[in-house]
């Protein structure tokens, strides 16, 4: 059961215990580029998830005993193959999720390889100092916890999936991965890659399917010891409820409505260009600064320059190197984005640009949209649209900027544009966000913690934080005078 996608063969079955496994039912993968069907994919549910978790649990017995160096070698091998296959992965991902081919080629797929390399290297250096307690050696070890269930979304499918899969495997967990049903194909290619890298059967498993079936079955499976989820707040609530009876530790990376704060003392051109970048990936970026807050004294100038630049955004087929942004992921998502914009317009708010479909392109292309001064408390200002829709507001002073920035239930990211280093420090300290960029955007170091506050998530991943999550951290104490000594005598 293989589909030919942009000249690349993709197996459309699950990957369970080192074998391809089909299902009685399938779902269709539709390309956002032209709404044509690309493939019918096996639709897993309770039974496939149970097979995969059982295989993962069996494989865990030997995988957990491998040394860090052995696991690191497997992960580097996977990274080597990903690097050799960047072009195939990039063309399939673009066809499947509609993100820019040039980004997949130059940024996203190299980052997929980097996810594996980084956690392989971090694993071998993972250390915590021993402490001496009255001559007793007090030691910390990172014990793999068991089967990790991983569920991720479609906006950067392979990058977000491997950001969770790589540390889980590095930590010595085995994995059952449920890819997004709107962009499932590169997960299947990843399964081939892990097999070629010689990963033992059952260590990495992929079960394709709908969230409410395969995802739900994985979330409630009693043998899953860690649940790692990237996606929306409503789904996070469902998963947390399903996992509650099993008391499984959760790592959630969720949505955002991040502030993009522009002070009058900023580098103006940098601020405008960085603000335009918030339309990247057609607005389907969790970290995007969708609430642009501009100091009153430069508001008109900023708005004018922003609109002039936004009009030059080239929207088109994501396979075309000249395109800046592509379509929305699916008809359902396009309708959702349109719904937000239509309701805002219905409530009297007028978009300064965009505000509807790109009729020249048709299909799922939605025009970059900007609402100025939306009604306070309105849906468009409060909720995550996850499309190319930004809001612009102005503030009088720093205190008001901070108050407006924090007027949200989310707390994923924030961008601060200022020429004053002291202000940058003050505002960074005051905004409620897991990640704050000063005079830049999207610069990441995988050693650092990544995650959100409030409704934007639970926990942090990256560097040692990932191992804290996937491992059972053990504190052991060794007495100084040999094994016969009974505790309490010293
Ligand atoms: P979603 O919550 O609808 O789906 C995400 C995944 O959950 C999919 O694989 C889906 O099949 C699965 N799922 C759906 N219902 C389920 C259920 N009942 N039980 C178990 N699994 C279920 O989100 P989406 O629309 O795919 O993605 C967009 C969201 O993801 C946005 O809110 C965005 O901000 C967020 N996101 C966050 C980050 C981050 O790092 N914080 C990164 C990317 C995207």
Boltz pocket constraint, residues with backbone or C-beta under 6 A from the ligand:
constraints:
  - pocket:
      binder: B
      contacts: [[A, 151], [A, 152], [A, 153], [A, 154], [A, 155], [A, 160], [A, 178], [A, 179], [A, 180], [A, 181], [A, 209], [A, 210], [A, 211], [A, 212], [A, 213], [A, 214], [A, 215], [A, 216], [A, 217], [A, 219], [A, 230], [A, 231], [A, 232], [A, 233], [A, 234], [A, 235], [A, 236], [A, 238], [A, 239], [A, 253], [A, 254], [A, 255], [A, 256], [A, 285], [A, 286], [A, 287], [A, 384], [A, 386], [A, 412], [A, 452], [A, 456], [A, 457]]
      max_distance: 6.0
